[in-house]
Amino acid sequence: MNTSPTPPIPSLPGQMQVISITAPGGPEVLVAGPQPLPDLQPDQVLIRVAAAGVNGPDLAQRRGHYDPPPGASPLPGLEVAGEIVALGSTVTKLAIGDRVMALTNGGGYAEYAAVPAGQVLPAPANWSYAEAAALPETWFTVTQTLVMRAGLEPGMFVLIHGGAGGIGSAAIQITQILGARPIAIVSSDDKAAYCRRLGAVATINRTTDDIVQAVSTTTAGHGVDRVVDLIGGDMAAVNISACAPGAHIVQVSTLEGTSANVPLRQMMAKGLTLSGSTLRPQSAATKAAIAKRIRDDLLPALAKPGWVRPSLSNFPLARAAEAHRLMESRAHSGKIVLLTDFGAAQDPV
């Protein structure tokens, strides 16, 4: 990544500020305090964190519903952006001083994070650290599920629930990059406008519109070929009704219900596929393969003139509880990001 001479390794502090989960519960259980820097494994890099994205799995972990995989940091935080300050003994393709973004296995809510080298990507040129930190977790999730598993192809209609949120925003832009046609479901006119700026060919207001009828009108009766669903519950039956024959529904969250009454005969008649997945437990090899797909096929688009960067709501790291409250309200558009003191100094807001 970094082709300039390797800068000297900075002296590292003995401790860092982190956000810990003191017990399962509400946002108030997120507490700031000091901890030693993480140990660096041979295949990892140490990133001085400038910004950490806030995502749905962080909320689930805080509530006690999404435990870290074995060996991962117990701290929340699945995506960061910052500067590499140390390399594990087997890392050869990254360098001290590289400006990067990364998918972590945990530990992002901290001033330093140890991350497997295969999960590290270059931060897009001329993007702030906060903008870069808003990308990895959602783009890895959508690339794994919609692109690699569901086989997204050019020309497909893709129905995207929660279009103005982090996953939804990523799905809209990835769908657009790969030549498919995103249809975003939103809950307000402001969110609809934001999704259209991101590249949605149409929007549906779930509070006022009949989703199945709106899909039929937008697709001239064809239906949608792929669905990215974060809702679950009763939305499962709606998705199946909105699908074209041979469609694939990707379940990435269950915000409004973990169980569903599924019209199996309709699903069978249409030849539909319903798949679910969680990203965090995936192997290092799988995550590295996702990173390569993003690097090769998606990142080049971010350098194009006029690319719409994510809408951000930034908070200091110490105010992580406030950030979680905002995310739980579902009142925001785009991504919520935590800034360390280093990040605030690098990217003044």
C-alpha positions in Angstrom: 0.0 0.0 0.0 2.4 2.6 1.3 5.3 3.0 -1.3 7.2 5.7 0.6 10.1 4.9 2.9 9.0 3.2 6.1 8.7 5.8 8.8 10.2 5.1 12.2 8.0 3.0 14.6 6.5 5.4 17.1 6.9 4.7 20.8 3.7 3.1 22.0 2.0 3.8 25.3 1.6 1.2 27.9 -2.2 1.7 28.1 -5.0 2.9 26.0 -8.5 4.2 26.5 -11.3 1.7 25.7 -15.0 1.2 26.0 -15.9 -1.9 28.0 -19.2 -3.7 28.4 -19.5 -4.0 32.2 -22.6 -6.3 32.1 -25.3 -7.2 29.6 -27.8 -4.3 29.4 -28.6 -0.9 28.0 -26.3 1.8 26.7 -25.3 2.7 30.3 -23.2 -0.4 30.6 -20.7 1.0 28.2 -17.9 2.5 30.3 -14.7 4.2 29.4 -11.4 3.3 31.1 -7.8 2.3 30.6 -6.5 -1.1 29.5 -3.1 -2.4 28.3 -2.6 -2.4 24.5 -3.6 -5.7 22.8 -1.0 -8.4 22.3 0.1 -8.6 18.6 -0.1 -12.1 17.0 2.3 -12.9 14.1 -0.4 -12.5 11.4 -1.8 -9.2 12.8 -1.2 -5.5 12.5 -1.6 -3.0 15.3 -3.7 0.0 14.2 -3.8 3.3 16.0 -7.5 3.8 15.8 -8.8 7.1 14.6 -12.4 6.1 14.2 -14.6 3.1 14.9 -18.0 2.4 13.3 -21.1 1.5 15.4 -23.1 -1.4 14.1 -26.1 -3.6 15.0 -23.9 -6.5 16.2 -22.3 -4.1 18.8 -25.8 -3.5 20.2 -26.5 -7.2 20.3 -23.2 -7.9 22.1 -23.9 -5.2 24.6 -27.3 -6.8 25.4 -25.6 -10.2 25.9 -26.9 -11.8 22.6 -23.7 -11.9 20.4 -20.6 -13.2 22.2 -17.2 -12.7 20.6 -15.7 -15.8 18.9 -12.9 -17.7 20.7 -9.7 -15.6 21.0 -11.3 -12.3 20.0 -11.3 -9.2 22.1 -14.2 -8.9 24.4 -14.5 -5.2 23.6 -17.2 -4.1 21.2 -16.3 -2.7 17.8 -16.1 -4.5 14.5 -14.6 -1.9 12.2 -12.0 0.8 12.5 -9.9 3.2 10.4 -6.5 4.5 11.4 -2.8 4.1 11.0 -0.7 1.0 11.2 1.9 1.4 14.0 3.2 -2.2 14.3 3.4 -5.4 12.3 3.2 -9.0 13.3 6.3 -11.1 12.4 4.6 -12.8 9.3 3.0 -9.7 7.8 4.7 -8.7 4.6 2.2 -6.8 2.4 1.5 -3.9 4.8 3.7 -1.2 6.3 4.1 1.0 9.3 2.4 4.3 8.5 -0.2 2.8 6.1 -3.5 4.6 6.3 -6.1 1.8 6.5 -9.6 0.6 7.3 -10.3 -2.8 8.7 -12.8 -5.4 9.8 -12.0 -6.4 13.4 -13.0 -9.5 15.3 -13.8 -7.2 18.2 -11.9 -4.5 20.0 -12.7 -1.6 17.8 -13.9 0.7 20.6 -10.4 1.5 21.7 -7.4 3.7 20.9 -5.5 0.7 19.4 -6.7 -2.5 17.8 -4.9 -5.7 16.7 -6.4 -6.9 13.4 -5.6 -9.9 11.2 -3.7 -8.6 8.1 -6.1 -10.3 5.7 -8.9 -8.1 7.0 -7.1 -4.8 6.4 -7.9 -2.6 3.3 -6.5 0.7 2.2 -8.5 3.7 3.3 -9.9 5.4 0.2 -7.9 8.3 -1.0 -9.1 11.7 0.3 -11.6 10.1 2.7 -11.6 11.1 6.3 -10.9 8.4 8.9 -14.5 8.7 10.0 -15.8 8.0 6.5 -13.4 5.1 6.1 -14.5 3.6 9.4 -18.1 3.6 8.2 -17.3 1.1 5.5 -15.8 -2.3 6.5 -18.4 -4.1 8.6 -21.3 -3.3 6.3 -19.4 -3.8 3.1 -18.0 -7.1 4.2 -21.5 -8.2 5.3 -23.1 -7.2 2.0 -20.3 -8.6 -0.2 -20.4 -11.9 1.6 -24.1 -12.4 1.5 -25.5 -10.5 -1.5 -22.6 -10.7 -3.8 -20.6 -13.9 -3.1 -23.4 -16.1 -1.7 -26.5 -14.9 -3.5 -24.7 -14.3 -6.8 -25.7 -10.7 -7.6 -25.6 -10.1 -11.3 -26.0 -7.0 -13.5 -29.5 -6.0 -14.3 -31.1 -7.6 -11.2 -33.7 -5.8 -9.1 -32.6 -5.8 -5.5 -35.0 -4.9 -2.7 -33.1 -3.4 0.3 -34.8 -2.9 3.6 -33.5 -0.2 5.9 -32.1 1.6 2.9 -30.9 4.7 4.8 -29.0 2.7 7.5 -25.5 1.3 7.5 -26.2 -2.1 5.9 -28.8 -0.6 3.5 -26.5 2.2 2.4 -23.8 -0.3 1.6 -26.2 -2.6 -0.2 -27.4 0.3 -2.4 -23.9 1.3 -3.4 -22.6 -2.2 -3.9 -25.6 -3.1 -6.0 -25.1 0.0 -8.1 -21.4 -0.7 -8.6 -22.1 -4.2 -9.9 -24.7 -3.0 -12.4 -27.8 -4.1 -10.6 -30.8 -2.0 -9.7 -31.4 -1.2 -6.0 -34.9 -0.4 -4.7 -34.7 1.0 -1.1 -37.3 0.7 1.6 -37.4 3.6 4.0 -39.6 5.2 6.6 -39.5 8.9 5.6 -39.1 11.3 2.7 -35.7 12.5 4.0 -34.4 8.9 4.0 -35.8 8.3 0.6 -33.9 11.3 -0.8 -30.7 10.1 0.9 -31.1 6.7 -0.8 -31.7 8.2 -4.2 -28.4 10.2 -3.7 -26.7 6.9 -3.0 -28.0 5.4 -6.2 -31.4 3.8 -5.5 -33.5 3.6 -8.7 -36.6 3.8 -6.6 -37.7 4.1 -3.0 -40.7 2.6 -1.1 -42.0 4.2 2.1 -42.9 1.3 4.4 -45.2 3.4 6.5 -47.5 4.5 3.7 -46.9 2.2 0.7 -48.0 -1.4 -0.1 -44.5 -2.9 -0.6 -45.6 -5.8 -2.8 -47.6 -3.5 -5.1 -44.9 -0.9 -5.2 -42.4 -3.5 -6.2 -44.7 -4.8 -9.0 -45.1 -1.3 -10.3 -41.4 -0.4 -10.2 -40.4 -3.7 -11.9 -43.2 -3.8 -14.4 -44.6 -6.9 -12.8 -41.3 -8.8 -12.8 -40.7 -8.7 -9.0 -37.3 -8.5 -7.3 -34.4 -10.9 -7.9 -32.6 -10.4 -4.7 -33.7 -9.1 -1.2 -31.5 -7.8 1.6 -33.7 -8.0 4.7 -32.8 -6.7 8.2 -36.4 -6.8 9.5 -37.5 -10.4 9.8 -40.8 -11.4 11.5 -43.8 -10.6 9.3 -41.6 -9.1 6.6 -40.6 -12.6 5.5 -44.0 -13.2 3.9 -43.9 -9.8 2.2 -40.5 -10.5 0.8 -41.6 -13.8 -0.7 -44.7 -12.1 -2.3 -42.4 -9.4 -3.8 -39.9 -11.9 -5.3 -39.6 -12.9 -8.9 -39.2 -16.6 -9.7 -35.7 -17.9 -8.8 -35.1 -15.0 -6.4 -32.8 -15.2 -3.4 -33.6 -13.5 0.0 -30.6 -12.7 2.2 -31.4 -12.4 5.9 -28.8 -10.3 7.7 -30.7 -9.2 10.8 -34.1 -9.6 12.6 -34.9 -6.2 14.0 -38.6 -6.9 14.2 -38.9 -10.6 14.8 -36.7 -13.7 15.1 -39.4 -16.0 13.9 -41.7 -15.9 10.9 -44.7 -17.7 9.3 -43.4 -18.5 5.9 -45.8 -19.2 3.0 -43.9 -22.4 1.9 -46.1 -23.2 -1.1 -45.5 -19.8 -2.6 -41.8 -20.1 -1.9 -41.7 -23.5 -3.5 -43.7 -22.4 -6.5 -41.4 -19.5 -7.2 -38.2 -21.6 -6.6 -36.9 -19.1 -4.0 -33.8 -19.4 -1.8 -33.7 -17.9 1.7 -30.2 -17.7 3.3 -28.9 -16.3 6.6 -25.4 -15.6 7.8 -23.5 -13.8 10.5 -20.1 -12.4 9.7 -18.2 -12.4 13.0 -17.8 -16.2 13.4 -16.5 -16.6 9.9 -12.9 -17.9 9.5 -9.9 -15.7 8.8 -9.6 -17.2 5.4 -13.2 -16.4 4.5 -12.9 -12.8 5.7 -9.6 -12.4 3.7 -11.5 -13.7 0.6 -14.2 -11.1 1.2 -11.6 -8.4 1.6 -10.0 -9.4 -1.7 -13.3 -9.2 -3.5 -13.9 -5.7 -2.1 -10.4 -4.6 -2.9 -10.6 -5.9 -6.5 -14.2 -5.2 -7.6 -15.6 -2.5 -5.3 -13.0 -0.1 -4.0 -12.0 1.4 -7.4 -15.5 2.9 -7.7 -14.9 5.0 -4.5 -12.3 7.1 -6.3 -14.7 8.1 -9.1 -15.8 11.8 -9.2 -19.1 12.4 -7.7 -19.1 9.3 -5.5 -21.5 9.8 -2.6 -19.8 9.2 0.8 -21.7 7.9 3.8 -23.7 10.3 5.9 -22.2 10.3 9.4 -23.1 11.0 13.0 -19.8 11.3 14.9 -19.3 11.0 18.7 -16.2 11.0 20.8 -15.2 7.5 21.9 -16.1 8.3 25.5 -19.7 9.0 24.5 -20.3 5.5 23.0 -23.5 5.1 25.1 -25.0 8.2 23.4 -24.1 6.7 20.0 -25.9 3.4 20.9 -29.0 5.3 22.0 -29.1 7.0 18.7 -28.7 3.8 16.8 -31.4 2.1 18.8 -33.8 5.0 18.0 -33.4 4.3 14.3 -33.7 8.0 13.7 -30.4 8.5 11.9 -29.3 8.1 8.3 -26.0 6.6 7.2 -23.5 5.5 9.9 -22.6 6.3 13.4 -18.9 6.6 14.2 -16.8 7.0 17.3 -13.7 9.2 17.2 -10.7 8.8 19.4 -8.6 11.8 20.4 -6.2 10.9 17.6 -9.1 10.7 15.1 -10.5 14.1 16.2 -7.1 15.7 15.7 -6.7 14.1 12.2 -10.2 14.8 11.0 -11.6 17.9 12.7 -15.4 18.1 12.7 
